[in-house]
Amino acid sequence: MPKLRGEAFWRETLRSAHYVVAPMVDQSELAWRLLSRRHGAQLCYTPMLHAQVFLRDANYRRENLYGEACPEDRPLIVQFCANDPEVFVQAALLAQDYCDAIDLNLGCPQMIAKRGHYGAFLQEEWDLLQRMILLANEKLSVPITCKIRVFPDIDKTVKYAQMLEKAGCQLLTVHGRTKEQKGPLAGVASWEHIQAVRKAVSIPVFANGNIQCLSDVEECIRKTGVHGVMSAEGNLHNPALFEGRNPLVWEMAEEYLEIVQKYPCPLSYVRAHLFKLWHHTPKERCKENGASGTEKGVRGKRALEEEEDANSELLSKNKQKKKLRNPNKSFDPSLKPKYAKCDQCGNPKGNKCVFNMCRGCCKKRAFKETADCPGHGLLFKTKYEKSLSWQSSQRVIQTPEISRRGDAEVGEAAVLKEAGDGAA
């Protein structure tokens, strides 16, 4: 059966999904997806998976996708970050039987994405992206989708989206912020960009950005004409967002923990979810302030409590504190050192690693070869040698004891013999 494309794919495979849970690293795991689906979410994405690691590491595949099957967790889209067509497609081939589509992450703006050369830092490399999507569209049995950030210029954003569509992308999620808009500088996402993309392409479009409550979702669909709306931060603070409810926090926390008992995940994920649930009050913003996603006053995630003055150069509070301690400190990205890549996976390598690897790859190699890497604090060889030395010392201690015990037995036998001779 030929795979469905465009509108047919969205309508039949994705069941005309309007309410979408975003791919969130360490946060959109199975337990959280199931909680979100119980409360209105119609489509979920996995956390972003590293294609190269997924391809080479069976444990990584099992922990992130090959675990216990759950029929409730569909439709599902698996998202990868990658910068090599062959690696991306080979990883996608291993994942396609467990999902309904494969998504290429072109939206991550974080420093780790810059160092690894993926996410939003590929948005200028159109030739590479065309090759990746063309190959995936040709080889995969499921559709290929993309999640992007916008350029400051609307026309360039539209051409970018059209290029991806022409290459074979069957659904496009548009985050209405540029890659520079993150952290305290996130600001408001541009629905104008999203609307322009929606009008310019024939494939389904999801909008991402400025979603804190159900009224934001409805307004976004009305203003942009998109097929669906994706939520990340809003969903983490209120997994019942798509139901239009603000349930008691402890009720959501208890329900999530019950699901985790059945579908376990790392404790760090659980802590992060509980923190988000207990430290947010979206009800006041949506109902009392009546603020929509595009109205003034909305700041991005980790917004500053007070407006930064002109002399702060729009630095975060943490950076401002560092500047006070060291007035000569510069936060200019161009002055930062370039990070060398791990020989194994492409992530940044440790500066003092003896194997020229990141810590994860270094740990595996050092363990396999019983070697040390002081740069990463891994001392497998040293500990092994200490173990051998200790075992050797134990043998030395035990040997004299055995000798003394033998001498004593011989002496005792002689005494007994002598006593026997006397009696005779």
N, C-alpha and C positions, 0 to 999 in steps of 0.2 A: 504494500500500500504506500503510495507516494506521501511524503510528509506535507502537512498543511502549511500554508504560507499566509502572511499578512493578516488581514481581517478574519479569514477563515480560521487561522490558528488561534487568534484571540477569542473568537466566538465559540469554537468547539472545544479545543484543547484546554484553554484557560477559562472556559465557561463564562465568557464576557465579564471577567473580573474588573471591578471598579476600585476595590479597596485592597491595597497591596502593602505588605510588610517588607521593608527594605533589607538588602544584604548588609549585615552589621558584624564586623569582626568580633568574635567571641561573645556575641550577643543575640544573634538570630539562630541559635541552636534549636534542635528538635523540640525540647520542652517548651521553649518560649514560642516557637511557631504554633504548637498545638494550643497553647493558651490563647494566642492571638486569634486563631481560627475559631475557637469556641466563642469569641466575642466580636465576630463580624468580619475578620480578615478573610478575603476570598482567594488570595494568592500570596505565597511567601517565597523568599529567596534564601538560599543558604548563606552563611557568612562567606566573605571573599576567601577563596582557596588559592594557594600558590601553585600554579600549574606544574612547575618543575619539581616541587616537593611531592605533589600528588602523584606525579608520574613515577618517581623513584622509590617512594616510601610506602610500603604496604600498611604499616601502622597508621600513618597519616590518613590513608584512604579509609581504613576501618573506623577510625575515631571520628572522622568528619562526614562520612557518607555511607559506608558499608555496614554500619551498625544494625541494630534491630529494625526490621522492616515495619513500617507504620502506614497502613492504607489511608488513615485520616490525613496524612501529610501530603496531599495532592490537591490541586496542581502545585508543582514545585519547580523552581528554576535554580540551577547550580551556577554560581558565579565564580569565574577564574580571573586572576591577574596574570598576565603573560606579556612577553615582548618578542617571542619567537614563534612563527607560524607552525612549525612542526611540533614543537613542545606543546603548544596550546591545543592543537588538534589531537595529539596522542593522549593528553590528559583528558580531553573531552570525550574521546572514545571510551575511556575507562569509566566515565561517569554517566554517559547517555542513557544507560538502561535503568538508572535510578531517578530519573527526572523527566520533565516535559520539555525542557529547553536548556541551552547553555548560554550564559551571559558573559560577555567580555567586559571587564571593568575598565572603563576609560574615565572614571570620575574621581578616584581617590586622590586627594590633594596633599596628603600627609608627607612628612619628610622621608618616611620609610619607602614610600612610593617613588620619591625622587631618587633616593639612593639605589633602589632596585630597578629603576627605569621602567615603571609601569603606571597604570592608572591614568590620571589627568596629564601626566608628563609625556604621554605619547600623542597628545592631540594635535601636535604640529607635524607628525610623521605620517602623512596620509598614504603614502605608498606602502609603508609597512602595514598599516591598518587594513588597507584594501587586500593585501596578500593574505593576512590572517583570516579575514572574514570570508574571502572567496574560497580558501581552502577548507575552512570549517563548513561552509554552506555545501560544498561538494562532497565532503567525506562523512559528515554526521547524519544520523537517521532522525535527529530532532532539530528543530529550528535554532538558528543562532540569533541572539539579541544583544543589544549594547546599552550601557548606562554611561552617559556623558555629562560633562559640565559645559557651560556656554563660554564663548569668547565675549569680550566686551562689546564687539561689533555684532549687531544682529545679522547683517548680511553674511558675514563669515560663518556665523553659527548655522545659518540656514544651509549654506553650501556644504558645510561639514556634515550635517545630517543627511543631505541628499547624496553625498559621496558614500556614506555608510549604507544607505538604502540600496544604492546601485550595486554595491559590493555583495549584497545578499542578506543584510540585516533585516529580520522579520518583525521586530518590535523595538522601539527606542524609548528609553527612559531619559528624560532631560531634567537634570538638576539645574535650577535657574540661577546658579552662582558661578563665578569664574574660579579657577584653581587658586587664585590669591585670596579669595573670600573664605576664610576659615578662622576658627578660634574667635578671639575678641574682634576680629575684623570681618566676621561673617556677613553682617548686615542683612538686608532683605533680599530674598531671591526674586529674580525678575520673571514674572509671569508673562511679560511682553515677549521675551525671547521664546518662551515655551509656546505661546500662541502662534508666533511666526513659524516655528518649526512644524507645528501641527498642520498649518495651512499649506506648507510647502512639500510635505511628504504624503504618500498614500498608505504607508504602513501604520499600525496602531502606535499611539504615543502615550506614555505615562508621564505625569508631572511629579516633581519632587522639590520640596522647599516651602517653608512657611505654613506647615500643617501642624496645628496644635489641638484642634477639635473638629468635630464633624461639620460644623458650619464652614470651616476653612476648606474642607474637602468639597463641599457643595459649591462654594463660591469659585474655587479653582476650576472645577469642571465647567461651570457656567461661563467663566471669563475666557478660558483658554480652548475649550472644546475638546479636551483630551479624553481618551478612553478610560483612563483610570488615574488614581492618585496614590503615590507611594509615601509612606511615613516612616521616619526613623526615630528621631528624638521624641516626637509626640507619642509614638507607640510605646517607647520604653517607659515613659512617665505614666501612660495610661493605656494598657493593652485593650481596654474596652472603648477606645476612641471611635472606632468605626461603628459602634452601636449607638453612639451619641450619649453615652453615660459616663459618669465619674463615680464608679463604685468605691466603697470604703477601701482604703489602701490595704488594710490587713486581710480583707477578703481576697483581693487579688494575690497578695503574697502567699496566703495559705493555699490557694488553688494552684499556684505555680509550684510550690514545694511538693504538693501531692503528685503533680505530673513528674517532677524531677525524681521522685522515689521510683517511679515506673521506668522513666527514661533518663538515667543518670547523666550528669555532665560535670565538668570540673568545678570545684568549689569556688574558684575565682569568678566564674560566670554567674553563679548564684549570688555571691556577694554584690557584684556589680548591678544585677537586676534589682535586688532588694534596696540598694542605695538609691537607685533612680526612682523606685516606687515611693520611697519614704521621703524624698526631698524634692517634691514638686507639687504645685497646686494649679493645674491647668484650668480648673473650674472658674476661679476668680477671673483669669484673663479672658476666657471665652464668654462668660455670662455677664460678669459685672462690668468689665471694661468694654465689651462688645467689639473688641479689636479683631480685625480680619488679618489674613496673612500679608496683605499688601498695604495696610494702613501704617501710619507713622507710629513710632514708639516700639516697634518690634525689633529686638536685637537677636543676633544669632546665638547659638549655644555658647555657654561659658561667657555670657555677656558681662561687661564690667558693671559694678554697682553704681559707679558715677562716671560721668563723661570725662574722658581724658583731655587734659589741657593741651594747648598747641605745642608746648615745649616737650611733651612726652613722646613726640614723634609716633603717636599711635601704638606705643608699646604696651604689652600686657602688664598687669600689676607685678607679676613675677619678674619680668624683665626690667621694670622700673626700679624694683628693689635691688637687682643686681647692678644696675647703673649707678645707684646711690653708693653702693659699696665699692664700685670700681668705675669712676667717671670715664676712664679711657676705654672701657669695654665697648666693642662694636657688635651690632647685630646684623650687619650688612651680609646677606647671603653670599655675595660674590667673594667675600673675604674668608669664608669658611673653607676648611680643607676639603679636598675631594676624597671621597671614600672609595677605597679599592674594593673590588668584589671578591666574594668567596669563590675559591676555585671549584667548589662543588655545586652550589645552588644559585649563586648570583647575588645573594644578599650581602650587605657590608661585612667585610672580614674584620677580625680583631687586629688591631694595630701591632700587637706583639705576639700574634699566634704563630707558632713554629710551623704549622701546616698551611698557612695562608687561607684560613677558613673562618666562617662564622662560628659562634660557640656551639650551636647544635651539631653541625657537621664535624667540628673538631672533637667534640665529646665522643661521637660514635667511632671516629677513627682512632682516637687515643685509647679507647676501651678495647677496640678490636686488636690493636697492635701492642697493647700494654705499654703505652708511652706516656710521657709527661708533656704538658703544655703550660708552663708557668704563666704565660700571658692570659690564659683563661682560668688559671687556678686549678687545673686538672693534673692530678699527681698519681695516675694509675701505676706507673712503673715504680715510683718511690714507695708507695704503699705496699706493692707486691714484694719488693725487696725487704722492706721492714718485716713483712709477714714471714718471709723465709728465714730472716735472721732470728726472729723470735722463736720459730719452730726449732731451729738449730740449737738455740740456747736451752730450750726445754729438754732436748735430747741429752745435752751435756750434763744438765742437772740430774736427770733421771739415772744416767749410767753409774756415777759414783754410789748412789743409793743402792743400786742393784749389787754392786761390788761389795759394799759394806755388809749388805744382807747376806751375801754368799759367804763371806769370811766368818760372819757370826755363826752361821749354820755349821760350817766346818769345825769351828772351835767348840761348839756345843757338842758335836758328835765325838770329838776327841775326849772331852771331859767325861761323857757318858761311858766311853770305851774304857777309860782309865778307872772309873768307878767300878765297872763290871769286873775288870781284872783283879781289883783289890778284893772284891767280894769272893771271887773264886779262890 
